[in-house]
Amino acid sequence: MLHFSKAELNRQANALGFVRDTFEKICRLADVLGFMENNKKPQKVFKIGIAFTI
């Protein structure tokens, strides 16, 4: 899993016009989904529920 610094997330979010917290959630979700895609035999199945206010 990737490690995100608040300063880097803030810089990228501002450059793209997003709120930093929402941008961080998207980055972390993409990281988790990428991890799950690369591991074809998941040991556990779980449900993700995230609400975004944009």
C-alpha positions in Angstrom: 0.0 0.0 0.0 1.1 3.5 -0.7 1.9 6.2 1.9 0.4 9.6 1.2 1.8 12.8 2.7 -0.7 15.6 3.5 1.4 18.2 1.7 1.6 16.2 -1.5 -2.1 15.4 -1.4 -2.9 19.0 -0.8 -0.8 20.1 -3.7 -2.3 17.6 -6.1 -5.9 18.2 -4.9 -5.5 22.0 -5.4 -3.9 21.5 -8.9 -6.9 19.4 -9.9 -9.6 21.5 -8.2 -10.7 19.0 -5.5 -11.1 19.1 -1.7 -8.1 17.5 -0.2 -10.0 15.1 2.1 -12.2 13.8 -0.8 -9.1 13.5 -3.0 -7.4 11.5 -0.3 -10.3 9.1 0.0 -10.3 8.5 -3.8 -6.5 7.8 -3.8 -6.8 5.4 -0.9 -9.8 3.6 -2.4 -8.0 3.3 -5.8 -5.0 1.9 -3.9 -7.1 -0.8 -2.1 -8.9 -1.7 -5.3 -5.6 -2.0 -7.2 -4.3 -4.3 -4.4 -7.4 -6.5 -4.6 -7.1 -6.7 -8.4 -3.4 -7.8 -8.2 -4.3 -10.5 -5.6 -6.6 -12.8 -7.6 -7.2 -15.2 -4.7 -8.7 -13.0 -1.9 -8.7 -14.6 1.5 -11.7 -12.6 2.6 -14.5 -10.8 0.9 -15.7 -7.5 2.3 -18.1 -4.8 1.4 -17.0 -1.2 1.0 -19.5 1.6 1.6 -18.3 5.2 1.1 -20.4 8.3 0.6 -18.9 11.3 -1.1 -20.2 14.8 -0.9 -19.1 16.8 -3.9 
